[in-house]
């Protein structure tokens, strides 16, 4: 949240119910159960996909981190954001992985998300519709601080 514009940070920090006393413990247990649900679903052979309606392009990396915290490998979490949704929508021949003839929007990161999933936050370049964008410039236009 520290990278978000102040009005967005305020929304996240002031909303919701108070978490004090017994409520805090209940909330923590509930949160832990929710985070572990992705792994339980995976183990039960239920298809899971990453995706968020919250601050598109910024919260997805956090969601992938939560998938890993919940028990998925970084590779599984990345697949849940790429090829798995393509397969779920029966579009894997057109998108979802990088291959000749496929449409591919992608990011270039400074790091190795297979070793440290948090590196997905370190976007340097975005390629969308064949156009290359510097992440620093794109983030700056909406008031989000660059990761460095």
Secondary structure as UniProt FT lines:
FT   TURN            2..3
FT   HELIX           6..14
FT   HELIX           22..43
FT   TURN            44..45
FT   TURN            55..58
FT   HELIX           59..69
FT   TURN            70..71
FT   HELIX           74..79
FT   TURN            80..82
FT   HELIX           83..88
FT   TURN            89..90
FT   TURN            92..94
FT   TURN            100..101
FT   STRAND          106..109
FT   TURN            113..115
FT   HELIX           117..121
FT   STRAND          123..128
FT   TURN            129..130
FT   STRAND          131..134
FT   HELIX           135..141
FT   TURN            142..143
//
